[in-house]
Amino acid sequence: MWFEPRPLPSAALRVLAPIAAVIAALALCAALIAWTGTSVAQAYVLLFQGSLGSRFALAETLTRATPLMLTGLAAAVAFRAKLWNIGAEGQLYAGALIAVMLGGGMVDLPVWALLPAALIGGALAGSALLIGPTVLKTGFGVDEVVTTLLLNFVTLLFVSMMLEGALKDPMGMGWPQSAPVLPEAELPRLIERSRLHAGLIIALLAAVALWIMNTRTTWGYEIKAVGANQAAAAFAGIPVNWVMLKVAILSGGLAGLAGASEIAGTRGYLTLDLSPGFGYSGIVVAMLAQLHPLGVVVASIFVAAIFVGADAMSRTVAVPNYIAEVLVAVSLLCVLVSAFLVRFRVRRTAARTS
Amino acid sequence: MVSTPAVEPEVVLRLTGITKRFGALTANDAISLDLRRGRVMALLGENGAGKTTLMNILFGHYVADAGHIEAFGQPLPPGSPKAALAAGICMVHQHFTLADNLSVLDNVILGTEPLWRFWTDRGRARRKLVSLAERFGLVVDPDASVGALSVGERQRVEILKALYRDARILILDEPTAVLTPQESERLFATLKLLTAEGLAIVFISHKMNEVMAASDNVGVLRGGRLVAVRRTAETNRGELAELMIGRTLKAPTVEPMAAGEPVLTLAGVTVKAGGGNGQGMLDAVDLKIRRHQIIGIAGVSGNGQSALADLVSGLIVPDAGLLEVLGNGIARTGPGAMVRCGVARIPEDRHATGLVGDMTVWENLIAERYRLPEFSRFGFLKRGAARQRAEGVIKDYDVRCPGPDAVSRLLSGGNMQKLILGRTLSYGPGLILANQPTRGLDVGAVAYVHERLLAARAGGAGILLISEDLDEILALSDQIAVIHRGRLSPPQPRSAVTIRQLGLAMAGHWTELSEVA
């Protein structure tokens, strides 16, 4: 067997490959489901119904997809410039912390300004958290994978300290949680009696804006050039360090916005279990989407649907909801393999002699 | 080993009707070729003529669409590098395939030992390696770490690797591309020893003088077809060059021109180590380039050429001294500032710093000017204008590519260089930095680059030509200066210097050069 590079992969191939990969992942995981003694068809039908099959399920999936979309975009924009931001989780919590402080009325603001202040403040907090590692990277060559990853734990501990101290809700019966934000600082609901909130609109707008930035603007051009060949970009006169900083502000800001939108949209108050790893799942979402902003939208809904659907499925049949993690992981592997097969074609050794 | 012409040694490798297509492109078109024992067959051809494809088919990396291969009378199964190795066919790639962190011995035995055994017979391996090295004059310390070896030594390790695997047919892909002239001489001596032992060698090259020096036969490829096979003794450089490019080439003629006002002035410029890519430095360099003037900088690589180029590119600033470009005293320089002043920069390495391989032709063409009103407005790119410009450059500079949206990585070296020329020269620059402008290019592309540089000179540009190719320096320059350990000799008129003087000056004997002054 031999891999031969394809000169130019067609557009159809590039779109169909990830779909085929997801189907392959579902097929592979069918074996695990069958192992539990459950009917595979029944399990997948339940998974589908539980995630997309009803108004309520769909709303729940989109609610779950909203923070994933934002952290996915955060990873996608940074990875495009080869700025390996693994710190979206910490940036998310930093954003949530500032959002809960501003939205809770800690600073004297007019009522109409509470929500914008919470969202923008949260985004800026996320940006600020990524600027440090980026300056260390461009100025001193410090590996940002290590610094951003470790900052996650620092941030989480800091948030924990705040929740046990300055921000602790006096009415919280001793639980480490903050006081809720004021009603004026909440994002409006999109559907009655569901948790779906306007954060989804913000995330979708962010995805479209990033797509336009990537394809149409000088910023997107700079980011692509710096990511693809930093030396050539510098030689041509592209200000590499400044581009990195812009990317850091964008990426950290999106992750911070994810935290702020969770506070203002779903929770209203801050606890240490605000995020079940949205920051890390964002990396998976970005990779599934091959770093394409609109792909991130699809990938985040897909990942959210798997998690929400698996929860519903596990309540009916004897398949533990851990299957969601397996499905997402196998999907990522399949998408990576399919991306490879888009670039290379497989040739059999013994084929085509004449 | 001198064989009488009447008795040709037996054929060890026979290619019959090899055809390989990639989409619409026929990379190899019914190529038939015989290789005989103890002979060096040179394969000559421009970039993209099909040399590498042919060798990849021979070595089993690609499967031919038609045709078959016989090695030592046995058919070679297609598409199997393993079968090729078993038949004694070994390939030394242009870009070495060595593990830098392992020793020479480990690199050589890597892949020859079964993986599931916990020991290796290193004593025997070492004895075999040392005896091979002695027999063929391939002196390398078996315990040296490959990372610490020079390029020439690494190539010797690659050849030893092949010999250790009992190679009987050795394929060398552009073996001299990375070697100094002295190292190339040594390589050719080794090839003589190898053929004397009965090895057959395929030598891929596009450098005429090496083909003449090292081969017994030469096959010329052009556009995927084998257009001629000649005995090296019965042909000459002129004939081969014509066969290779399919037309006659004339040497560049440098018309004498009166030099105009200065476009680049360096006065006592010093760059301390650590600037740019850290290679070399400059020590109180004085230089003046005027309009209509080409100043050639000769020197052994690593003597400060990179620092000089980085300085004029705007990548580094002088630690001391004065730098003046086109009448502007430059205090806070940068690549962008240089471009806006009217400096055209042709970098040393097309792949590493010249182009972004994963971006398209049009994207690369606007890299130096994307923020100017010509190509963007309010932060939005004018994609139409950029594409239109790309189409213009593709036409004016004869860039062979499918169009403005082609990915630059897929272009051949010559076309990449044309792209860079089009990016910079079409704006009528006053000063051109040409750093190794023809390295790795084939004859046709070299002539094209020279023609363009001379046209720019006639158009009023001053050119700083940095090259390790003395022939190029002598052919183009009005004045020649030699750089050695960061110091630059006073430029001398081309008519006043000889190759011998330049060679001595490059080795640091400056008095040779100043005597003519």
Contacts between the chains, C-beta under 8 A, distances in Angstrom:
chain1	res1	chain2	res2	distance
A	2	B	61	7.3
A	2	B	63	7.5
A	2	B	79	5.9
A	4	B	62	6.8
A	7	B	22	6.2
A	7	B	23	5.9
A	7	B	410	6.9
A	8	B	407	7.6
A	8	B	410	7.9
A	216	B	380	5.5
A	216	B	381	6.0
A	216	B	383	7.3
A	217	B	379	5.2
A	217	B	380	5.4
A	217	B	381	6.4
A	218	B	370	5.6
A	218	B	371	6.0
A	218	B	376	5.0
A	218	B	379	5.3
A	218	B	380	7.4
A	218	B	381	6.0
A	219	B	379	6.5
A	221	B	363	6.9
A	221	B	370	5.8
A	221	B	381	6.0
A	222	B	370	7.9
A	224	B	356	7.8
A	224	B	359	6.5
A	224	B	363	7.6
A	225	B	356	5.2
A	225	B	359	6.5
A	225	B	363	7.6
A	225	B	367	6.6
A	228	B	356	4.7
A	228	B	357	7.1
A	228	B	358	4.2
A	228	B	359	6.1
A	229	B	352	7.7
A	229	B	355	7.6
A	229	B	356	4.2
A	229	B	357	6.5
A	229	B	358	7.3
A	231	B	352	5.5
A	231	B	353	4.8
A	232	B	352	7.0
A	232	B	353	5.1
A	232	B	354	6.4
A	232	B	355	6.0
A	232	B	356	4.9
A	232	B	367	7.5
A	233	B	356	6.7
A	233	B	367	7.4
A	234	B	315	7.1
A	234	B	335	7.1
A	234	B	353	7.9
A	235	B	313	6.6
A	235	B	315	6.9
A	235	B	335	6.1
A	235	B	345	7.6
A	235	B	347	5.8
A	235	B	353	4.3
A	235	B	354	7.3
A	236	B	335	6.5
A	236	B	367	3.7
A	236	B	368	5.0
A	237	B	314	7.4
A	237	B	334	6.6
A	237	B	335	3.6
A	237	B	336	3.6
A	237	B	338	7.8
A	237	B	339	5.8
A	237	B	367	7.7
A	237	B	368	5.7
A	238	B	367	7.1
A	239	B	336	8.0
A	347	B	63	6.0
A	347	B	79	6.7
A	348	B	79	7.7
A	349	B	63	7.8
A	349	B	77	7.7
A	349	B	78	7.9
A	349	B	79	4.6
A	349	B	80	5.5
A	350	B	77	7.3
A	350	B	78	7.9
A	350	B	79	7.2
A	351	B	63	6.6
A	351	B	79	7.4
A	352	B	63	5.5
A	352	B	64	8.0
A	352	B	65	6.7
A	352	B	78	7.5
A	353	B	63	7.8
A	353	B	68	7.0
A	353	B	78	5.5
A	354	B	65	7.7
A	354	B	66	5.1
A	354	B	67	7.6
A	354	B	68	7.8
